[in-house]
Amino acid sequence: MGELLDAIKAEASKRPKSNRLDDSLREHLGEPGWKDLVKAFEDPAITTSAIHRVIKAKGFACSYSAISRIRSTIAPS
């Protein structure tokens, strides 16, 4: 492999930095809730819509696209 491809693969394998929304959601849910959320993100049988509805019902206001973005960074397909 070439040097450029190696650098791209190394960059792609890094975990993205969390942002304020991720941190706020983690704080809102607490560590046990965050762990459950990560498990839900990793389960392809659970839809992002279902996750979004439950997060909203738990009192955390955020958009579907925000949940989708967080899911794609935590559990890439």
DSSP file (Angstrom, degrees, kcal/mol; ACC not computed):
  #  RESIDUE AA STRUCTURE BP1 BP2  ACC     N-H-->O    O-->H-N    N-H-->O    O-->H-N    TCO  KAPPA ALPHA  PHI   PSI    X-CA   Y-CA   Z-CA
    1    1 A M              0   0    0      0, 0.0     2,-0.1     0, 0.0     0, 0.0   0.000 360.0 360.0 360.0 152.7    0.0    0.0    0.0
    2    2 A G     >  -     0   0    0      1,-0.1     4,-2.2     4,-0.0     5,-0.2  -0.359 360.0-111.0 -81.6 163.9    1.0    3.6   -0.6
    3    3 A E  H  > S+     0   0    0      1,-0.2     4,-2.2     2,-0.2     5,-0.2   0.873 116.7  52.8 -61.4 -40.0    1.9    6.1    2.0
    4    4 A L  H  > S+     0   0    0      2,-0.2     4,-2.4     1,-0.2    -1,-0.2   0.931 109.1  48.4 -64.5 -45.5   -1.2    8.2    1.3
    5    5 A L  H  > S+     0   0    0      1,-0.2     4,-2.7     2,-0.2     5,-0.2   0.899 110.2  52.5 -63.0 -40.3   -3.5    5.2    1.7
    6    6 A D  H  X S+     0   0    0     -4,-2.2     4,-2.2     1,-0.2    -1,-0.2   0.918 110.5  48.0 -60.0 -43.3   -1.9    4.2    5.0
    7    7 A A  H  X S+     0   0    0     -4,-2.2     4,-2.1     2,-0.2    -2,-0.2   0.889 111.8  49.8 -65.4 -39.4   -2.4    7.7    6.3
    8    8 A I  H  X S+     0   0    0     -4,-2.4     4,-2.6     2,-0.2    -2,-0.2   0.926 111.5  47.9 -65.9 -44.5   -6.0    7.7    5.2
    9    9 A K  H  X S+     0   0    0     -4,-2.7     4,-1.6     1,-0.2    -2,-0.2   0.889 111.0  51.3 -64.1 -38.8   -6.7    4.4    6.9
   10   10 A A  H  X S+     0   0    0     -4,-2.2     4,-0.5    -5,-0.2    -1,-0.2   0.910 112.7  45.8 -64.0 -41.5   -5.0    5.5   10.1
   11   11 A E  H >< S+     0   0    0     -4,-2.1     3,-0.9     1,-0.2    -2,-0.2   0.898 111.0  52.7 -67.4 -40.6   -7.2    8.6   10.1
   12   12 A A  H 3< S+     0   0    0     -4,-2.6    -1,-0.2     1,-0.2    -2,-0.2   0.795 104.5  56.4 -67.0 -28.3  -10.4    6.7    9.4
   13   13 A S  H 3< S+     0   0    0     -4,-1.6    -1,-0.2    -5,-0.2    -2,-0.2   0.627  85.5 101.8 -81.7 -11.9   -9.8    4.3   12.2
   14   14 A K  S << S-     0   0    0     -3,-0.9     3,-0.0    -4,-0.5    -3,-0.0  -0.461  80.7-114.6 -71.2 142.6   -9.6    7.1   14.8
   15   15 A R        -     0   0    0     -2,-0.1    -1,-0.1     1,-0.1    -2,-0.1  -0.620  35.5-115.4 -73.1 131.3  -12.6    7.6   17.0
   16   16 A P        -     0   0    0      0, 0.0     2,-0.1     0, 0.0    -1,-0.1  -0.350  33.2-102.2 -65.9 150.5  -14.1   11.0   16.2
   17   17 A K        -     0   0    0      1,-0.1     2,-0.1    -3,-0.0    -3,-0.0  -0.469  38.4-115.6 -70.2 142.4  -14.1   13.5   19.1
   18   18 A S        -     0   0    0     -2,-0.1     2,-0.2    -3,-0.1    -1,-0.1  -0.362  28.7-144.7 -73.1 160.4  -17.4   13.9   20.8
   19   19 A N     >  -     0   0    0     -2,-0.1     4,-2.4     1,-0.0     5,-0.2  -0.586  34.1 -85.8-116.0-176.0  -19.2   17.3   20.6
   20   20 A R  H  > S+     0   0    0      1,-0.2     4,-2.9    -2,-0.2     5,-0.2   0.865 125.5  54.2 -61.7 -36.4  -21.3   19.2   23.1
   21   21 A L  H  > S+     0   0    0      2,-0.2     4,-2.8     1,-0.2     5,-0.2   0.936 109.2  48.1 -63.7 -45.2  -24.5   17.3   22.1
   22   22 A D  H  > S+     0   0    0      1,-0.2     4,-2.6     2,-0.2    -2,-0.2   0.934 114.3  46.9 -57.8 -46.4  -22.9   13.9   22.7
   23   23 A D  H  X S+     0   0    0     -4,-2.4     4,-2.3     2,-0.2    -2,-0.2   0.895 112.5  49.2 -64.8 -40.5  -21.6   15.2   26.1
   24   24 A S  H  X S+     0   0    0     -4,-2.9     4,-2.6     2,-0.2    -1,-0.2   0.905 112.1  48.4 -65.1 -41.5  -25.0   16.6   27.0
   25   25 A L  H  X S+     0   0    0     -4,-2.8     4,-2.5     2,-0.2     5,-0.2   0.918 111.1  50.2 -65.3 -42.9  -26.8   13.5   26.1
   26   26 A R  H  X S+     0   0    0     -4,-2.6     4,-2.1    -5,-0.2     8,-0.2   0.917 112.9  46.9 -60.6 -43.2  -24.3   11.4   28.0
   27   27 A E  H  < S+     0   0    0     -4,-2.3    -2,-0.2     2,-0.2    -1,-0.2   0.905 112.0  50.7 -65.4 -41.6  -24.8   13.6   31.1
   28   28 A H  H  < S+     0   0    0     -4,-2.6    -2,-0.2     1,-0.2    -1,-0.2   0.895 118.1  37.8 -62.8 -41.8  -28.6   13.5   30.7
   29   29 A L  H  X S-     0   0    0     -4,-2.5     4,-0.7    -5,-0.2    -1,-0.2   0.753 103.0-138.5 -83.1 -25.2  -28.7    9.7   30.5
   30   30 A G  H  X  -     0   0    0     -4,-2.1     4,-2.7    -5,-0.2     5,-0.2  -0.049  38.7 -66.8  79.2 166.5  -26.0    9.0   33.0
   31   31 A E  H  > S+     0   0    0      1,-0.2     4,-2.4     2,-0.2     5,-0.2   0.904 134.5  49.0 -62.0 -44.1  -23.4    6.2   32.5
   32   32 A P  H  > S+     0   0    0      0, 0.0     4,-1.9     0, 0.0    -1,-0.2   0.925 114.8  46.0 -62.5 -40.7  -25.8    3.3   32.7
   33   33 A G  H  X S+     0   0    0     -4,-0.7     4,-2.3     2,-0.2    -2,-0.2   0.888 111.2  52.2 -66.6 -39.2  -28.1    4.9   30.2
   34   34 A W  H  X S+     0   0    0     -4,-2.7     4,-2.5    -8,-0.2    -1,-0.2   0.911 108.2  51.2 -63.4 -42.4  -25.3    5.9   27.9
   35   35 A K  H  X S+     0   0    0     -4,-2.4     4,-2.1     1,-0.2    -1,-0.2   0.905 110.6  49.1 -61.8 -41.1  -24.0    2.3   27.9
   36   36 A D  H  X S+     0   0    0     -4,-1.9     4,-2.3     2,-0.2    -1,-0.2   0.901 110.0  51.8 -63.4 -40.3  -27.6    1.1   27.0
   37   37 A L  H  X S+     0   0    0     -4,-2.3     4,-2.7     2,-0.2    -2,-0.2   0.912 108.0  50.8 -63.2 -42.8  -27.7    3.7   24.2
   38   38 A V  H  X S+     0   0    0     -4,-2.5     4,-1.9     2,-0.2    -1,-0.2   0.910 109.8  50.6 -61.8 -41.7  -24.4    2.5   22.8
   39   39 A K  H  X S+     0   0    0     -4,-2.1     4,-0.8     1,-0.2    -1,-0.2   0.904 110.8  49.4 -62.0 -40.6  -25.7   -1.1   22.8
   40   40 A A  H >< S+     0   0    0     -4,-2.3     3,-0.8     1,-0.2     6,-0.3   0.906 109.0  52.2 -65.2 -41.1  -28.8    0.1   21.0
   41   41 A F  H 3< S+     0   0    0     -4,-2.7    -1,-0.2     1,-0.2    -2,-0.2   0.870 109.3  50.5 -60.5 -36.8  -26.7    2.0   18.4
   42   42 A E  H 3< S+     0   0    0     -4,-1.9    -1,-0.2    -5,-0.2    -2,-0.2   0.619  92.7  86.3 -79.1 -12.9  -24.7   -1.2   17.8
   43   43 A D    X<  -     0   0    0     -3,-0.8     3,-1.6    -4,-0.8    -1,-0.1  -0.797  61.9-163.0 -92.4 109.9  -27.9   -3.3   17.2
   44   44 A P  T 3  S+     0   0    0      0, 0.0    -1,-0.1     0, 0.0    -4,-0.0   0.682  86.0  67.8 -67.0 -15.4  -28.9   -3.1   13.6
   45   45 A A  T 3  S+     0   0    0      2,-0.1     2,-0.6    -3,-0.0    -5,-0.1   0.678  87.3  77.7 -76.2 -16.5  -32.4   -4.4   14.5
   46   46 A I  S <  S-     0   0    0     -3,-1.6     2,-0.1    -6,-0.3    -3,-0.0  -0.842  82.1-136.6 -96.5 122.6  -33.1   -1.2   16.4
   47   47 A T     >  -     0   0    0     -2,-0.6     4,-1.9     1,-0.1     5,-0.1  -0.398  14.0-125.1 -78.7 154.2  -34.0    1.7   14.2
   48   48 A T  H  > S+     0   0    0      1,-0.2     4,-2.8     2,-0.2     5,-0.2   0.843 112.2  59.8 -63.7 -33.4  -32.7    5.2   14.6
   49   49 A S  H  > S+     0   0    0      2,-0.2     4,-2.5     1,-0.2    -1,-0.2   0.917 104.6  48.2 -61.2 -43.7  -36.3    6.4   14.7
   50   50 A A  H  > S+     0   0    0      2,-0.2     4,-2.1     1,-0.2    -1,-0.2   0.919 112.4  48.6 -64.1 -42.9  -37.1    4.2   17.7
   51   51 A I  H  X S+     0   0    0     -4,-1.9     4,-2.5     1,-0.2    -2,-0.2   0.929 111.4  50.5 -61.4 -45.1  -34.0    5.5   19.5
   52   52 A H  H  X S+     0   0    0     -4,-2.8     4,-2.4     1,-0.2    -2,-0.2   0.913 109.2  50.8 -60.6 -44.3  -34.9    9.1   18.7
   53   53 A R  H  X S+     0   0    0     -4,-2.5     4,-2.2     1,-0.2    -1,-0.2   0.909 112.5  46.2 -61.0 -42.5  -38.4    8.7   20.0
   54   54 A V  H  X S+     0   0    0     -4,-2.1     4,-1.7     2,-0.2    -2,-0.2   0.905 111.0  51.7 -68.9 -41.2  -37.2    7.2   23.3
   55   55 A I  H  <>S+     0   0    0     -4,-2.5     5,-1.9     1,-0.2    -2,-0.2   0.924 112.2  47.1 -60.6 -43.9  -34.5    9.9   23.8
   56   56 A K  H ><5S+     0   0    0     -4,-2.4     3,-1.7     1,-0.2    -2,-0.2   0.902 110.0  52.9 -63.3 -40.7  -37.2   12.6   23.2
   57   57 A A  H 3<5S+     0   0    0     -4,-2.2    -1,-0.2     1,-0.3    -2,-0.2   0.792 101.7  60.4 -65.8 -27.2  -39.6   10.8   25.7
   58   58 A K  T 3<5S-     0   0    0     -4,-1.7    -1,-0.3     2,-0.2    -2,-0.2   0.434 126.3-101.7 -79.8   1.3  -36.8   10.8   28.3
   59   59 A G  T < 5S+     0   0    0     -3,-1.7     2,-0.7     1,-0.2    -3,-0.2   0.631  81.5 128.5  93.5  14.5  -36.8   14.6   28.1
   60   60 A F      < -     0   0    0     -5,-1.9     2,-0.6     2,-0.0    -1,-0.2  -0.908  48.2-147.7-107.8 113.1  -33.8   15.2   25.9
   61   61 A A        +     0   0    0     -2,-0.7     2,-0.3    -3,-0.1    -5,-0.0  -0.680  40.4 129.1 -84.3 118.4  -34.6   17.5   22.9
   62   62 A C        -     0   0    0     -2,-0.6     2,-0.1   -10,-0.1    -6,-0.1  -0.972  52.7 -98.5-159.0 163.8  -32.6   16.8   19.8
   63   63 A S     >  -     0   0    0     -2,-0.3     4,-1.7     1,-0.1     5,-0.2  -0.411  27.8-116.7 -86.0 162.0  -33.2   16.1   16.1
   64   64 A Y  H  > S+     0   0    0      1,-0.2     4,-2.6     2,-0.2     5,-0.2   0.893 116.9  55.6 -59.4 -41.6  -33.4   12.8   14.3
   65   65 A S  H  > S+     0   0    0      1,-0.2     4,-2.3     2,-0.2    -1,-0.2   0.836 103.8  54.0 -65.6 -31.6  -30.3   13.8   12.3
   66   66 A A  H  > S+     0   0    0      2,-0.2     4,-2.5     1,-0.2    -1,-0.2   0.919 110.6  45.7 -66.6 -42.9  -28.3   14.4   15.5
   67   67 A I  H  X S+     0   0    0     -4,-1.7     4,-2.6     2,-0.2    -2,-0.2   0.903 112.6  51.6 -65.3 -40.3  -29.1   10.9   16.8
   68   68 A S  H  X S+     0   0    0     -4,-2.6     4,-2.3     2,-0.2    -2,-0.2   0.901 110.5  48.4 -62.5 -41.7  -28.3    9.5   13.3
   69   69 A R  H  X S+     0   0    0     -4,-2.3     4,-1.6     2,-0.2    -2,-0.2   0.928 112.1  48.2 -64.9 -45.8  -24.9   11.3   13.3
   70   70 A I  H  X S+     0   0    0     -4,-2.5     4,-2.1     1,-0.2     5,-0.2   0.915 111.9  50.7 -61.6 -42.1  -24.1   10.1   16.8
   71   71 A R  H  X S+     0   0    0     -4,-2.6     4,-3.0     1,-0.2    -1,-0.2   0.912 107.8  52.2 -62.3 -42.2  -25.0    6.6   15.8
   72   72 A S  H  < S+     0   0    0     -4,-2.3    -1,-0.2     1,-0.2    -2,-0.2   0.795 112.3  45.8 -68.1 -26.2  -22.8    6.7   12.7
   73   73 A T  H  < S+     0   0    0     -4,-1.6    -1,-0.2    -3,-0.2    -2,-0.2   0.826 119.4  39.6 -83.0 -31.6  -19.8    7.8   14.8
   74   74 A I  H  < S+     0   0    0     -4,-2.1    -2,-0.2     1,-0.2    -3,-0.2   0.900 133.4  18.1 -82.8 -43.4  -20.3    5.2   17.6
   75   75 A A  S  < S-     0   0    0     -4,-3.0    -1,-0.2    -5,-0.2    -2,-0.1  -0.639  78.4-165.1-130.8  74.7  -21.4    2.2   15.5
   76   76 A P              0   0    0      0, 0.0    -4,-0.1     0, 0.0    -3,-0.1  -0.312 360.0 360.0 -61.1 144.0  -20.4    2.8   11.8
   77   77 A S              0   0    0     -5,-0.1    -5,-0.0   -33,-0.0   -35,-0.0   0.485 360.0 360.0 -69.9 360.0  -22.1    0.4    9.4
